[in-house]
Amino acid sequence: MYDCKYPHLFEPVLIGNRMFRNRIFASPTGMAYKSVNFTPHDDEIAYYERKAIGGAASVCMGDGCVDMETGCHAAGQMALDDFYAIGPAMSKLASNINRHGAISSVELNHCGGCSHGSYEAGYEIYGPVDMETRNVSGTVFARKMPLEIMKRIIDKHYISALNAKRCGFGMITIHGGHGWLLSQFMSPTLNTRDDEWGGTFENRMRLPIEIVKACRRAVGPGFPIEIRISGAENFEGGYDIDYGIKIAEALDGLVDIIHVSTGSHENDDTFPVTHPSMFMDDGCNVKYAAAIKPHIKKSKVATVGALSYPEMMEEIIASGKADIVEMARGLICDPDLPVKARTGRDDEIRHCMRCFACFSNHVTKGHMVCAQNPELSNELEFKYTAGTPKEKKKVLVVGGGVAGMQAAITAKQQGHDVVLCEKSSELGGVLRCERSAPFKANLEKYLDYQANLVKKLGVDVRLNTAADPEYAKAENCDVIICALGADTSKPPIPGIDGSNVVDVTDCYRHPEKTGKKVVILGGGLSGTELAILLNKYYDRDCVIVEMMDTLGNGGNLIHGIAINKEVKYSSIDVRVNTMCTKIDENGVWVRSGDAESFIDAETVVVALGMRSRSSEAAAMYQAAPEFYMIGDCSAPRNIQVSTDEAYHVASDIGRC
């Protein structure tokens, strides 16, 4: 039976509304393989994807620039503020990370007075005050930033965060350290302004906090936001850890993760501390996160710097020094470090020597190499020559919905022994509830096709079996893939437990049981499609109550157009910008702006989004050497994303 050697390191963690599969994050690193419009090409995409394949819980694309005119430090940065330029490549990058069960992130950066790339391109650059720095060409001059430029940069962060989410990234990382713009404003030494943007601590924090708030408005509640800070600046005249604690306390609760680094890129004395040289101890910068952690009440704390040994990272998490460990060169040297540590193969891990071959070559040639890892920068070639799995394994798939069936199919086709447990009496998951809808006939055929293929391939299917951690351990598997799905979210609205209130999935199963007048709470896909079903095929009078200013399309723009047409030519009553405040036996009370009103209803349907069964899935993380969460149980997905993720996670099994 499997005994996890590093239970704290590999314990899943819920951040915002997303469950991360372990505590090992690939910290932001930049690559210079860009197209003419500053977007990644296939080699760079493969570089980030490789870390997801190796088991990191999150992979961050580094060096994303929010404003190429005023904030670029060098050629090779990624432009984030133009969705129509970055969309295709960035969406591909995010998708290729996400499909292996990791959560993709993108770093939002502005270099302020150190925006040497913008300066060389002929643009005016700005710092908190008039300042001079040096680059390879000589002295670089930056002006004191005026208010209109601050507003521009806040807006650019908003746009970049929004674009990141639109491209499919599951988290954003705001760069607030290392001598770039935000840390320049936070610096008590540098920021000597005498207006509301400097002078006092509160004023120095104003711009960083306004940027964080703008990003939150862009991505919405529940979407994880990380910020990287320098816990101390580590050069003469720079701030110390006590000031770093004050910075972290000011950010606590405004972001989901406070990522504690140290030092500055713009100081030669501190550069090899920010990026620890071989002359420094393993984990030398953990002390900064450890000092900050006791002062943080709401956010998670991450540490970074010279981390390569699983036993050290386990101790960091177990002792409470940090909630998350982040690695850059450790995962460049061995991107498979997480899966090797999880499966008890510590002796196979390549440990970073901190020789700086990677960073130095990147700076001088724009091409990253590694002294130990020949796959680095050749990931695309290795990807297409990897071949079939090297080892046959026993795989337990928990959950027989869209993701679970695809995972079982792919794993079996790859030659593994596969057991599939489903708690209900049939495969297909929650989508089976929609078989009553005539326009979902092809969905039902797809579910039947997958279920038949599972059986045809010889997967050991166990229906009416709700696998829990003890069941999973008793199976003595090599791999567990959790695909437990999600439940309908049920917010604490007074009256929501009334006899006239039904769940959207139950309403799909028995649409004939609704009354003549139906109010549907939630105008997302499930709610609007249900309204179409009830109105068009069951002659019900339907009202959709939606908090947003438009009906949701689930990210499917074209299907959204089709839905809007169906609604437009129906008798469905749509109330947007409207919130349900109470339900009683006669209907619902709603508020729109300052006005309250009542809507008669015999049946009230709750279609207010999904709640992932992430906690139930995470409880199984110690039941096998390899553990994955896919589909809705990690975060709500659609069919395409669930299928893609299941296929690639299952394809990764036995690879190394």
Secondary structure, DSSP 8 states (H G I E B T S, - for coil): ----S-TTTT--EEETTEEESSSEEEEEE----B-TTS-B-HHHHHHHHHHHHTT-SEEEEEEEES-TTTS--STT-EE-S-HHHHHHHHHHHHHHHHTTT-EEEEEEE--GGG-HHHHHTT---EESSSEEEEETTEEEEEEE--HHHHHHHHHHHHHHHHHHHHTT-SEEEEEE-BTSHHHHHH-TTT----STTSSSHHHHTHHHHHHHHHHHHHH-TTS-EEEEEES---STTS--HHHHHHHHHHHBTTBSEEEEE-SBTT-TTTHHHHTT-TTS-TTTTHHHHHHHGGG-SSSEEEEESS---HHHHHHHHHTTS-SEEEESHHHHH-TTHHHHHHTT-GGG--------HHHHHHHHHS----SS-TTTT-HHHHHTT--S-SS--EEEEE--SHHHHHHHHHHHHTT-EEEEE-SSSSSSGGGGGGGG-GGGHHHHHHHHHHHHHHHHTT-EEE-S----HHHHHHHT-SEEEE---EEE-----TTTTSTTEEEHHHHHH-GGGS-SEEEEE--SHHHHHHHHHHHHHH--EEEEE-SSSS---TT-HHHHHHHHHHHHTS--EEE-S-EEEEEETTEEEEEETTEEEEEE-SEEEE---EEE-HHHHHTTTTSSSEEEE-GGGTS---HHHHHHHHHHHHHHTT--
